[in-house]
């Protein structure tokens, strides 16, 4: 959408800013939605990786309206969300194993 501006990064023909943000988030191992998708909603998400880290099984996200929590509050919970994702991985991986 030309001219659309999110609360975090503008969408512009120059994708350098977007690429830098994606690289930064990948290095942190999380994704952030600061009202880009829905005005008034914030979210963080982490990957649920296969045991051993060899691939991705799913993602685990937490979102809330800004009237209830802030993005900063969600970010404070990222370590717990990552811990939960690690605990889910063996359960999801077991379900993904083909049955014979």
VOZA-713075 format. One record per residue: residue number from 1; residue in one letter; x, y, z of N, C-alpha, C in turn. Coordinates in nm, 3 decimals, always signed. Example, Ala and Ser with C-alpha at 12.3 -4.5 7.8 and 13.67 -1.06 7.14 Angstrom:
<atoms>
@resi 1 resn a n_x +1.319 n_y -0.569 n_z +0.780 ca_x +1.230 ca_y -0.450 ca_z +0.780 c_x +1.320 c_y -0.330 c_z +0.780
@resi 2 resn s n_x +1.285 n_y -0.225 n_z +0.708 ca_x +1.367 ca_y -0.106 ca_z +0.714 c_x +1.290 c_y +0.003 c_z +0.787
</atoms>
This chain:
<atoms>
@resi 1 resn x n_x +0.084 n_y -0.117 n_z +0.000 ca_x +0.000 ca_y +0.000 ca_z +0.000 c_x +0.089 c_y +0.124 c_z +0.000
@resi 2 resn x n_x +0.098 n_y +0.192 n_z -0.110 ca_x +0.180 ca_y +0.312 ca_z -0.115 c_x +0.134 c_y +0.414 c_z -0.012
@resi 3 resn x n_x +0.230 n_y +0.471 n_z +0.058 ca_x +0.198 ca_y +0.573 ca_z +0.154 c_x +0.160 c_y +0.522 c_z +0.292
@resi 4 resn x n_x +0.135 n_y +0.393 n_z +0.305 ca_x +0.099 ca_y +0.338 ca_z +0.436 c_x +0.220 c_y +0.342 c_z +0.526
@resi 5 resn x n_x +0.199 n_y +0.386 n_z +0.650 ca_x +0.309 ca_y +0.392 ca_z +0.746 c_x +0.269 c_y +0.319 c_z +0.872
@resi 6 resn x n_x +0.343 n_y +0.217 n_z +0.907 ca_x +0.318 ca_y +0.144 ca_z +1.031 c_x +0.380 c_y +0.221 c_z +1.146
@resi 7 resn x n_x +0.356 n_y +0.170 n_z +1.266 ca_x +0.414 ca_y +0.236 ca_z +1.383 c_x +0.561 c_y +0.204 c_z +1.401
@resi 8 resn x n_x +0.614 n_y +0.103 n_z +1.332 ca_x +0.755 ca_y +0.064 ca_z +1.350 c_x +0.841 c_y +0.109 c_z +1.232
@resi 9 resn x n_x +0.808 n_y +0.064 n_z +1.112 ca_x +0.890 ca_y +0.097 ca_z +0.996 c_x +0.799 c_y +0.134 c_z +0.879
@resi 10 resn x n_x +0.838 n_y +0.233 n_z +0.803 ca_x +0.757 ca_y +0.270 ca_z +0.687 c_x +0.777 c_y +0.170 c_z +0.574
@resi 11 resn x n_x +0.675 n_y +0.151 n_z +0.496 ca_x +0.687 ca_y +0.069 ca_z +0.376 c_x +0.727 c_y +0.164 c_z +0.264
@resi 12 resn x n_x +0.842 n_y +0.140 n_z +0.205 ca_x +0.895 ca_y +0.230 ca_z +0.103 c_x +0.958 c_y +0.146 c_z -0.008
@resi 13 resn x n_x +0.976 n_y +0.204 n_z -0.125 ca_x +1.040 ca_y +0.131 ca_z -0.234 c_x +1.178 c_y +0.079 c_z -0.196
@resi 14 resn x n_x +1.251 n_y +0.151 n_z -0.110 ca_x +1.383 ca_y +0.107 ca_z -0.065 c_x +1.364 c_y +0.005 c_z +0.047
@resi 15 resn x n_x +1.399 n_y -0.119 n_z +0.021 ca_x +1.377 ca_y -0.226 ca_z +0.119 c_x +1.493 c_y -0.242 c_z +0.217
@resi 16 resn x n_x +1.588 n_y -0.152 n_z +0.214 ca_x +1.703 ca_y -0.160 ca_z +0.304 c_x +1.660 c_y -0.160 c_z +0.450
@resi 17 resn x n_x +1.569 n_y -0.071 n_z +0.485 ca_x +1.523 ca_y -0.061 ca_z +0.623 c_x +1.452 c_y -0.189 c_z +0.665
@resi 18 resn x n_x +1.367 n_y -0.242 n_z +0.580 ca_x +1.297 ca_y -0.367 ca_z +0.610 c_x +1.397 c_y -0.481 c_z +0.626
@resi 19 resn x n_x +1.493 n_y -0.491 n_z +0.536 ca_x +1.594 ca_y -0.597 ca_z +0.546 c_x +1.674 c_y -0.588 c_z +0.675
@resi 20 resn x n_x +1.709 n_y -0.467 n_z +0.714 ca_x +1.785 ca_y -0.449 ca_z +0.838 c_x +1.702 c_y -0.491 c_z +0.959
@resi 21 resn x n_x +1.573 n_y -0.457 n_z +0.958 ca_x +1.485 ca_y -0.495 ca_z +1.069 c_x +1.468 c_y -0.647 c_z +1.076
@resi 22 resn x n_x +1.451 n_y -0.710 n_z +0.961 ca_x +1.437 ca_y -0.856 ca_z +0.958 c_x +1.565 c_y -0.924 c_z +1.007
@resi 23 resn x n_x +1.680 n_y -0.874 n_z +0.967 ca_x +1.807 ca_y -0.929 ca_z +1.014 c_x +1.820 c_y -0.913 c_z +1.165
@resi 24 resn x n_x +1.781 n_y -0.797 n_z +1.217 ca_x +1.789 ca_y -0.772 ca_z +1.361 c_x +1.699 c_y -0.868 c_z +1.438
@resi 25 resn x n_x +1.577 n_y -0.886 n_z +1.390 ca_x +1.484 ca_y -0.975 ca_z +1.459 c_x +1.530 c_y -1.121 c_z +1.449
@resi 26 resn x n_x +1.583 n_y -1.160 n_z +1.335 ca_x +1.633 ca_y -1.297 ca_z +1.321 c_x +1.746 c_y -1.324 c_z +1.418
@resi 27 resn x n_x +1.832 n_y -1.224 n_z +1.438 ca_x +1.943 ca_y -1.244 ca_z +1.532 c_x +1.893 c_y -1.255 c_z +1.675
@resi 28 resn x n_x +1.780 n_y -1.192 n_z +1.705 ca_x +1.720 ca_y -1.202 ca_z +1.838 c_x +1.636 c_y -1.328 c_z +1.854
@resi 29 resn x n_x +1.601 n_y -1.389 n_z +1.743 ca_x +1.519 ca_y -1.511 ca_z +1.747 c_x +1.373 c_y -1.484 c_z +1.778
@resi 30 resn x n_x +1.322 n_y -1.370 n_z +1.733 ca_x +1.182 ca_y -1.341 ca_z +1.758 c_x +1.126 c_y -1.252 c_z +1.649
@resi 31 resn x n_x +0.995 n_y -1.239 n_z +1.652 ca_x +0.924 ca_y -1.152 ca_z +1.561 c_x +0.840 c_y -1.056 c_z +1.645
@resi 32 resn x n_x +0.823 n_y -0.936 n_z +1.597 ca_x +0.749 ca_y -0.834 ca_z +1.670 c_x +0.644 c_y -0.774 c_z +1.579
@resi 33 resn x n_x +0.525 n_y -0.755 n_z +1.632 ca_x +0.420 ca_y -0.681 ca_z +1.563 c_x +0.381 c_y -0.565 c_z +1.655
@resi 34 resn x n_x +0.420 n_y -0.446 n_z +1.616 ca_x +0.390 ca_y -0.327 ca_z +1.694 c_x +0.282 c_y -0.247 c_z +1.623
@resi 35 resn x n_x +0.164 n_y -0.304 n_z +1.618 ca_x +0.046 ca_y -0.244 ca_z +1.553 c_x +0.058 c_y -0.237 c_z +1.401
@resi 36 resn x n_x +0.151 n_y -0.313 n_z +1.339 ca_x +0.159 ca_y -0.311 ca_z +1.194 c_x +0.042 c_y -0.384 c_z +1.129
@resi 37 resn x n_x -0.002 n_y -0.494 n_z +1.189 ca_x -0.107 ca_y -0.575 ca_z +1.128 c_x -0.246 c_y -0.523 c_z +1.166
@resi 38 resn x n_x -0.266 n_y -0.499 n_z +1.296 ca_x -0.394 ca_y -0.448 ca_z +1.345 c_x -0.366 c_y -0.332 c_z +1.440
@resi 39 resn x n_x -0.420 n_y -0.219 n_z +1.412 ca_x -0.402 ca_y -0.103 ca_z +1.499 c_x -0.456 c_y -0.137 c_z +1.638
@resi 40 resn x n_x -0.376 n_y -0.108 n_z +1.740 ca_x -0.418 ca_y -0.133 ca_z +1.877 c_x -0.379 c_y -0.270 c_z +1.930
@resi 41 resn x n_x -0.309 n_y -0.351 n_z +1.848 ca_x -0.265 ca_y -0.485 ca_z +1.890 c_x -0.113 c_y -0.493 c_z +1.879
@resi 42 resn x n_x -0.052 n_y -0.558 n_z +1.978 ca_x +0.091 ca_y -0.585 ca_z +1.976 c_x +0.113 c_y -0.734 c_z +1.993
@resi 43 resn x n_x +0.228 n_y -0.782 n_z +1.944 ca_x +0.255 ca_y -0.925 ca_z +1.953 c_x +0.404 c_y -0.951 c_z +1.946
@resi 44 resn x n_x +0.443 n_y -1.064 n_z +2.003 ca_x +0.577 ca_y -1.119 ca_z +1.985 c_x +0.560 c_y -1.266 c_z +1.952
@resi 45 resn x n_x +0.654 n_y -1.319 n_z +1.875 ca_x +0.649 ca_y -1.460 ca_z +1.839 c_x +0.791 c_y -1.515 c_z +1.833
@resi 46 resn x n_x +0.803 n_y -1.644 n_z +1.863 ca_x +0.931 ca_y -1.713 ca_z +1.854 c_x +0.911 c_y -1.842 c_z +1.775
@resi 47 resn x n_x +1.019 n_y -1.895 n_z +1.723 ca_x +1.012 ca_y -2.021 ca_z +1.649 c_x +1.010 c_y -2.139 c_z +1.745
@resi 48 resn x n_x +0.935 n_y -2.240 n_z +1.708 ca_x +0.942 ca_y -2.370 ca_z +1.775 c_x +1.025 c_y -2.457 c_z +1.683
@resi 49 resn x n_x +1.148 n_y -2.483 n_z +1.724 ca_x +1.243 ca_y -2.556 ca_z +1.638 c_x +1.239 c_y -2.705 c_z +1.666
@resi 50 resn x n_x +1.274 n_y -2.781 n_z +1.563 ca_x +1.289 ca_y -2.925 ca_z +1.580 c_x +1.397 c_y -2.951 c_z +1.684
@resi 51 resn x n_x +1.385 n_y -3.060 n_z +1.760 ca_x +1.492 ca_y -3.093 ca_z +1.854 c_x +1.626 c_y -3.096 c_z +1.781
@resi 52 resn x n_x +1.725 n_y -3.033 n_z +1.837 ca_x +1.855 ca_y -3.019 ca_z +1.773 c_x +1.865 c_y -2.893 c_z +1.689
@resi 53 resn x n_x +1.755 n_y -2.821 n_z +1.672 ca_x +1.757 ca_y -2.696 ca_z +1.599 c_x +1.770 c_y -2.709 c_z +1.449
@resi 54 resn x n_x +1.743 n_y -2.828 n_z +1.393 ca_x +1.765 ca_y -2.852 ca_z +1.251 c_x +1.653 c_y -2.801 c_z +1.160
@resi 55 resn x n_x +1.548 n_y -2.750 n_z +1.215 ca_x +1.438 ca_y -2.702 ca_z +1.134 c_x +1.331 c_y -2.638 c_z +1.220
@resi 56 resn x n_x +1.227 n_y -2.591 n_z +1.156 ca_x +1.119 ca_y -2.522 ca_z +1.226 c_x +0.992 c_y -2.607 c_z +1.222
@resi 57 resn x n_x +0.930 n_y -2.621 n_z +1.339 ca_x +0.804 ca_y -2.695 ca_z +1.348 c_x +0.683 c_y -2.601 c_z +1.347
@resi 58 resn x n_x +0.697 n_y -2.488 n_z +1.412 ca_x +0.585 ca_y -2.395 ca_z +1.428 c_x +0.637 c_y -2.264 c_z +1.482
@resi 59 resn x n_x +0.547 n_y -2.175 n_z +1.511 ca_x +0.582 ca_y -2.054 ca_z +1.586 c_x +0.485 c_y -2.041 c_z +1.702
@resi 60 resn x n_x +0.530 n_y -1.975 n_z +1.805 ca_x +0.449 ca_y -1.951 ca_z +1.924 c_x +0.439 c_y -1.801 c_z +1.942
@resi 61 resn x n_x +0.317 n_y -1.749 n_z +1.940 ca_x +0.296 ca_y -1.604 ca_z +1.948 c_x +0.209 c_y -1.569 c_z +2.067
@resi 62 resn x n_x +0.232 n_y -1.451 n_z +2.118 ca_x +0.149 ca_y -1.392 ca_z +2.222 c_x +0.110 c_y -1.254 c_z +2.172
@resi 63 resn x n_x -0.019 n_y -1.225 n_z +2.172 ca_x -0.064 ca_y -1.093 ca_z +2.128 c_x -0.170 c_y -1.041 c_z +2.224
@resi 64 resn x n_x -0.184 n_y -0.910 n_z +2.225 ca_x -0.280 ca_y -0.847 ca_z +2.316 c_x -0.309 c_y -0.705 c_z +2.269
@resi 65 resn x n_x -0.424 n_y -0.655 n_z +2.308 ca_x -0.453 ca_y -0.515 ca_z +2.278 c_x -0.366 c_y -0.424 c_z +2.366
@resi 66 resn x n_x -0.329 n_y -0.310 n_z +2.311 ca_x -0.242 ca_y -0.219 ca_z +2.386 c_x -0.313 c_y -0.162 c_z +2.509
@resi 67 resn x n_x -0.443 n_y -0.173 n_z +2.516 ca_x -0.515 ca_y -0.130 ca_z +2.636 c_x -0.484 c_y -0.221 c_z +2.755
@resi 68 resn x n_x -0.436 n_y -0.343 n_z +2.726 ca_x -0.406 ca_y -0.438 ca_z +2.834 c_x -0.258 c_y -0.455 c_z +2.862
@resi 69 resn x n_x -0.176 n_y -0.440 n_z +2.759 ca_x -0.032 ca_y -0.457 ca_z +2.777 c_x +0.042 c_y -0.378 c_z +2.671
@resi 70 resn x n_x +0.168 n_y -0.358 n_z +2.695 ca_x +0.251 ca_y -0.286 ca_z +2.597 c_x +0.345 c_y -0.384 c_z +2.528
@resi 71 resn x n_x +0.403 n_y -0.341 n_z +2.419 ca_x +0.502 ca_y -0.422 ca_z +2.352 c_x +0.620 c_y -0.448 c_z +2.446
@resi 72 resn x n_x +0.660 n_y -0.347 n_z +2.522 ca_x +0.770 ca_y -0.365 ca_z +2.618 c_x +0.740 c_y -0.475 c_z +2.718
@resi 73 resn x n_x +0.615 n_y -0.480 n_z +2.767 ca_x +0.577 ca_y -0.586 ca_z +2.861 c_x +0.585 c_y -0.723 c_z +2.795
@resi 74 resn x n_x +0.540 n_y -0.733 n_z +2.670 ca_x +0.551 ca_y -0.860 ca_z +2.599 c_x +0.696 c_y -0.900 c_z +2.580
@resi 75 resn x n_x +0.780 n_y -0.803 n_z +2.545 ca_x +0.922 ca_y -0.833 ca_z +2.523 c_x +0.990 c_y -0.883 c_z +2.651
@resi 76 resn x n_x +0.946 n_y -0.837 n_z +2.765 ca_x +1.001 ca_y -0.885 ca_z +2.893 c_x +0.972 c_y -1.034 c_z +2.913
@resi 77 resn x n_x +0.868 n_y -1.084 n_z +2.847 ca_x +0.830 ca_y -1.225 ca_z +2.861 c_x +0.889 c_y -1.316 c_z +2.755
@resi 78 resn x n_x +0.969 n_y -1.262 n_z +2.664 ca_x +1.027 ca_y -1.344 ca_z +2.557 c_x +1.107 c_y -1.463 c_z +2.612
@resi 79 resn x n_x +1.188 n_y -1.449 n_z +2.716 ca_x +1.260 ca_y -1.567 ca_z +2.767 c_x +1.164 c_y -1.681 c_z +2.807
@resi 80 resn x n_x +1.054 n_y -1.648 n_z +2.870 ca_x +0.956 ca_y -1.750 ca_z +2.910 c_x +0.887 c_y -1.810 c_z +2.787
@resi 81 resn x n_x +0.859 n_y -1.726 n_z +2.687 ca_x +0.796 ca_y -1.776 ca_z +2.564 c_x +0.892 c_y -1.870 c_z +2.491
@resi 82 resn x n_x +1.020 n_y -1.835 n_z +2.487 ca_x +1.119 ca_y -1.923 ca_z +2.424 c_x +1.131 c_y -2.055 c_z +2.500
@resi 83 resn x n_x +1.127 n_y -2.048 n_z +2.631 ca_x +1.133 ca_y -2.170 ca_z +2.713 c_x +1.012 c_y -2.259 c_z +2.683
@resi 84 resn x n_x +0.896 n_y -2.199 n_z +2.672 ca_x +0.775 ca_y -2.274 ca_z +2.640 c_x +0.784 c_y -2.336 c_z +2.501
@resi 85 resn x n_x +0.837 n_y -2.260 n_z +2.405 ca_x +0.855 ca_y -2.313 ca_z +2.269 c_x +0.947 c_y -2.434 c_z +2.269
@resi 86 resn x n_x +1.054 n_y -2.427 n_z +2.348 ca_x +1.147 ca_y -2.541 ca_z +2.356 c_x +1.080 c_y -2.663 c_z +2.418
@resi 87 resn x n_x +0.991 n_y -2.640 n_z +2.513 ca_x +0.920 ca_y -2.753 ca_z +2.575 c_x +0.813 c_y -2.812 c_z +2.483
@resi 88 resn x n_x +0.759 n_y -2.730 n_z +2.392 ca_x +0.661 ca_y -2.778 ca_z +2.296 c_x +0.724 c_y -2.859 c_z +2.183
@resi 89 resn x n_x +0.847 n_y -2.827 n_z +2.148 ca_x +0.912 ca_y -2.888 ca_z +2.032 c_x +0.907 c_y -3.040 c_z +2.031
@resi 90 resn x n_x +0.947 n_y -3.108 n_z +2.139 ca_x +0.942 ca_y -3.255 ca_z +2.135 c_x +0.800 c_y -3.308 c_z +2.115
@resi 91 resn x n_x +0.702 n_y -3.239 n_z +2.169 ca_x +0.563 ca_y -3.284 ca_z +2.153 c_x +0.517 c_y -3.269 c_z +2.009
@resi 92 resn x n_x +0.549 n_y -3.157 n_z +1.946 ca_x +0.511 ca_y -3.135 ca_z +1.807 c_x +0.590 c_y -3.225 c_z +1.713
@resi 93 resn x n_x +0.717 n_y -3.245 n_z +1.745 ca_x +0.801 ca_y -3.330 ca_z +1.661 c_x +0.751 c_y -3.475 c_z +1.665
@resi 94 resn x n_x +0.708 n_y -3.521 n_z +1.780 ca_x +0.654 ca_y -3.657 ca_z +1.791 c_x +0.529 c_y -3.672 c_z +1.706
@resi 95 resn x n_x +0.444 n_y -3.570 n_z +1.703 ca_x +0.322 ca_y -3.576 ca_z +1.621 c_x +0.354 c_y -3.570 c_z +1.473
@resi 96 resn x n_x +0.469 n_y -3.512 n_z +1.436 ca_x +0.506 ca_y -3.499 ca_z +1.295 c_x +0.574 c_y -3.624 c_z +1.239
@resi 97 resn x n_x +0.610 n_y -3.716 n_z +1.328 ca_x +0.677 ca_y -3.839 ca_z +1.284 c_x +0.576 c_y -3.929 c_z +1.211
@resi 98 resn x n_x +0.607 n_y -3.969 n_z +1.089 ca_x +0.514 ca_y -4.054 ca_z +1.014 c_x +0.487 c_y -4.185 c_z +1.087
@resi 99 resn x n_x +0.362 n_y -4.226 n_z +1.088 ca_x +0.323 ca_y -4.354 ca_z +1.149 c_x +0.337 c_y -4.465 c_z +1.046
@resi 100 resn x n_x +0.383 n_y -4.581 n_z +1.088 ca_x +0.396 ca_y -4.696 ca_z +0.996 c_x +0.300 c_y -4.804 c_z +1.033
</atoms>
